[in-house]
Amino acid sequence: MIKQFSFSVNGQGLHSITDAITNKISELLPQQDGLCTLYIQHTSASLLIQENYDDSARRDLEQWLNRLVPEHDPLYTHTLEGNDDMPAHIKATLTATSLSIPIIKGQLALGNWQGIYLWEHRHAPAERNIIMHIGA
């Protein structure tokens, strides 16, 4: 079974999509086991499973990646869409465009403090498309 989602994000950062995915799984695969695969159809955003308890972990990750891949690097030649263009592509390369999460009895088998995030690497608000494949 394949479903497509569109998420609006207000700019750069980690945006939780756990509830939307969890609700769809409960609806589509109640009390069944399977596998949920998520895939983002973009080259300047990514997907991540990360701590969802303490917001400081999310902020630290965002700041660390921004320091690792800075904007305004004179080596970048791909700047057609702005100073965040090439850094966004590099960040997406270093992170993930797909995730696979087991489903047990209709629930995502996430750990106690794990959440699913859409990691937007551009500054501008955007619509991001994610394809979800559920196999039972």
Secondary structure as GFF3:
##gff-version 3
##sequence-region A 1 136
A	DSSP	beta_strand	2	9	.	.	.	ID=ss1
A	DSSP	beta_strand	13	16	.	.	.	ID=ss2
A	DSSP	alpha_helix	18	28	.	.	.	ID=ss3
A	DSSP	beta_strand	34	40	.	.	.	ID=ss4
A	DSSP	beta_strand	45	51	.	.	.	ID=ss5
A	DSSP	alpha_helix	55	68	.	.	.	ID=ss6
A	DSSP	alpha_helix	85	94	.	.	.	ID=ss7
A	DSSP	beta_strand	98	104	.	.	.	ID=ss8
A	DSSP	beta_strand	107	108	.	.	.	ID=ss9
A	DSSP	beta_strand	114	120	.	.	.	ID=ss10
A	DSSP	beta_strand	126	135	.	.	.	ID=ss11
###
